[in-house]
Amino acid sequence: MRMVKVSEGTLMGNHHRGSDVELAHVLLYCALFFLVGFFGSKLFSNEDFGVGHGMRQERMMRGVDGVEEVELRSVPHGVTGESHLSLIPFQVLSWQPRTLYFPEFASAEECQTIIRIARSSLIPSTLALREGETVENTKGIRTSTGTFITASEDSTGVLDRLEKRIATVTMIPRDHGEAFNILRYEIGQRYASHYDAFHPEQYGPQKSNRVATFLLYLTDVEEGGETMFPFENGSNMDIGYDYEKCIGLRVRPKRGDGLLFYSMLVNGAIDLTSLHGSCPVIKGEKWVATKWLRDQKQD
Ligand SMILES: *[C@@H]1O[C@H](CO)[C@@H](O)[C@H](O)[C@H]1NC(C)=O
């Protein structure tokens, strides 16, 4: 910007000279300003800002009253930290349960790759059974098919990248995660409302428990298939809620978007508002990659 202004002023100042001289001057000044501008900007972009890595990033961010330009740069980091800034947009969907939405968390290609590697090994999804429950009397609660895949089993590297990204946004180390559970819900298939954390009174003593769940939607769903939180902000908890009903906060699946929610409160107790389910798919097909994160390292 500044370069343009200076050259305009110079041209006007030279206006009364002869045309040959004028042209030569114009060309000379043009060349000069080009070189100064070109190398000047080179110099700037490589400039080292002290102890940090001199990373300069310019981003357009939307301020309260319109578009404003801000400059962001990373700061010195610890040995296990990262040298770059992460710009991963999210929206708080709820504080009870703590739920975050991440638009475009993964690319369409990444989603397609995950579906491709999972498709051939789908088997009916199972339930962790409580006392008195059997495979027979819990039929219909979870009707999807799915498969477990670890990041190291995926030679494409997509699950590895995804796992790193999930660790970044949750700040829960990668080795606290279970293998990815890739799920497919066809028309009519669903998962009635349930908790991801295991209550010791119902499931017996646990070596570790699920703190948080990250869902990556791998497909759009034409109709149905929402993730629902019937007890959001404590609502519907006292109405004798029918666990199959789709009520409360509902999140529509969109390919590439991520949903994170915490099943445990900050004090380590199970968050009773984290009850959730997958509404039946009405039209289309729902694919989702699930990552359960635990309070202990997994082997
Ligand atoms: C959330 O629940 C609390 C407690 O029941 C209530 O006072 C509050 O109004 C609710 N918030 C909203 C935004 O509805």
The ligand as a Gaussian input file, in Angstrom:
#p B3LYP/6-31G(d) Opt

LIG

0 1
 C      -31.049000     -23.815000      32.712000
 O      -31.540000     -24.459000      33.860000
 C      -31.587000     -23.642000      35.002000
 C      -31.942000     -24.507000      36.187000
 O      -33.110000     -25.251000      35.950000
 C      -32.586000     -22.513000      34.769000
 O      -32.674000     -21.667000      35.893000
 C      -32.144000     -21.726000      33.555000
 O      -33.107000     -20.754000      33.251000
 C      -31.917000     -22.626000      32.361000
 N      -31.327000     -21.850000      31.324000
 C      -31.939000     -21.582000      30.195000
 C      -31.197000     -20.697000      29.259000
 O      -33.018000     -22.021000      29.910000

